[in-house]
Amino acid sequence: MISTPFPLEATPTEAQAAIRDEFAFFGDWSERYQYLIDLGRKLPDLPAEWKTEEHRLRGCQSLVWIVADGDAGKLDFHAISDSAIVSGLVYLALRVYSGRSAEEIVSTDASYIADIGLAKHLSPTRSNGLTALLGFIRGQAEEALLAQRQ
């Protein structure tokens, strides 16, 4: 697997608080969109062999590839999009959830989305894609917990 820069903070709660603080710094949504684009540029690229239909996120209009690695003790997610803004949304989700235990993932709501006003400023297709991304992450965590219990 490739290395991942996540987690940046010790807990998902701390990651969401940091995201809230960073977005509060910007005065308007044009600045926040630019920040999202800048965050997306920080994602490591995926190997070409991962950019396949098998790893493509369904439910997103943009092309998003995501690969999960690990078990219930720690799940890492590697993802990227062909869209600059969507890559920024991916970065935020991975910042909260990647490198965490499956239990942490399923017990953490993505409150940062509403807290920073993101839900109000996304197009319906981007909002659907973000929902699909968060659903994939949660689904992988649920599967890991189930496998652990068996």
Backbone hydrogen bonds, N-H to C=O, Kabsch-Sander energy under -0.5 kcal/mol:
donor,donor_aa,acceptor,acceptor_aa,energy
15,A,11,T,-2.0
16,Q,12,P,-2.4
17,A,13,T,-2.1
18,A,14,E,-2.3
19,I,15,A,-2.2
20,R,16,Q,-2.4
21,D,17,A,-2.4
22,E,18,A,-2.6
23,F,19,I,-2.5
24,A,20,R,-1.9
25,F,21,D,-0.8
25,F,22,E,-0.7
26,F,23,F,-0.9
32,R,28,D,-1.6
33,Y,29,W,-2.6
34,Q,30,S,-1.9
35,Y,31,E,-2.1
36,L,32,R,-2.5
37,I,33,Y,-2.4
38,D,34,Q,-2.4
39,L,35,Y,-2.6
40,G,36,L,-2.5
41,R,37,I,-1.5
42,K,39,L,-1.6
43,L,40,G,-1.2
50,W,47,P,-2.1
51,K,47,P,-0.7
51,K,48,A,-1.1
52,T,50,W,-2.0
55,H,52,T,-0.9
56,R,53,E,-1.0
57,L,64,V,-3.3
60,C,57,L,-0.7
64,V,62,S,-0.6
65,W,80,I,-2.5
66,I,55,H,-2.9
67,V,78,H,-2.8
69,D,76,D,-2.5
71,D,74,K,-1.8
74,K,71,D,-1.0
75,L,100,R,-3.0
76,D,69,D,-3.4
78,H,67,V,-2.7
80,I,65,W,-1.8
82,D,63,L,-2.0
87,S,83,S,-2.3
88,G,84,A,-1.4
89,L,85,I,-1.9
90,V,86,V,-2.6
91,Y,87,S,-2.5
92,L,88,G,-2.1
93,A,89,L,-2.2
94,L,90,V,-2.8
95,R,91,Y,-2.4
96,V,92,L,-1.6
97,Y,93,A,-2.5
98,S,94,L,-1.9
99,G,75,L,-2.9
100,R,75,L,-1.0
100,R,97,Y,-1.1
102,A,72,A,-2.6
103,E,72,A,-0.5
105,I,101,S,-2.2
106,V,102,A,-2.5
107,S,103,E,-1.5
108,T,105,I,-1.3
109,D,107,S,-0.6
111,S,109,D,-1.9
113,I,110,A,-1.2
115,D,111,S,-2.4
116,I,112,Y,-2.2
117,G,114,A,-1.2
118,L,113,I,-1.5
119,A,113,I,-1.1
121,H,117,G,-0.7
121,H,118,L,-1.1
122,L,118,L,-0.6
122,L,119,A,-0.6
127,S,123,S,-2.8
128,N,124,P,-2.3
129,G,125,T,-2.0
130,L,126,R,-2.5
131,T,127,S,-2.2
132,A,128,N,-2.3
133,L,129,G,-2.5
134,L,130,L,-2.7
135,G,131,T,-2.3
136,F,132,A,-2.4
137,I,133,L,-2.3
138,R,134,L,-2.4
139,G,135,G,-2.6
140,Q,136,F,-2.4
141,A,137,I,-1.9
142,E,138,R,-2.7
143,E,139,G,-2.5
144,A,140,Q,-2.1
145,L,141,A,-2.3
146,L,142,E,-2.3
147,A,143,E,-2.6
148,Q,144,A,-1.9
149,R,145,L,-1.6
150,Q,146,L,-1.0
